[in-house]
Amino acid sequence: MAAQDAAAVELPASLPRFATHLKMHLEMHRGLMPARSGDLVADTSHARAPAGEALPDPA
């Protein structure tokens, strides 16, 4: 997950649509990783978190 956090920090502010797409893609992987390891509790709680909170504010 550290690599995902590092990737999110590197997103260019000049490309907000790309940043939104990549953030949602990273969130998808954050949800898949616990499921793949068999941790269905963490997977379920991540899936139920509001996805809109990960989106940047429209400018």
Number of C-alpha atoms within 10 A of each C-alpha: 10 7 8 15 11 10 13 15 10 9 15 10 9 8 9 16 13 13 19 17 12 16 20 16 12 17 16 14 14 17 18 19 14 16 15 10 9 11 12 14 11 15 18 14 10 17 15 9 10 8 12 9 8 12 14 12 9 6 4
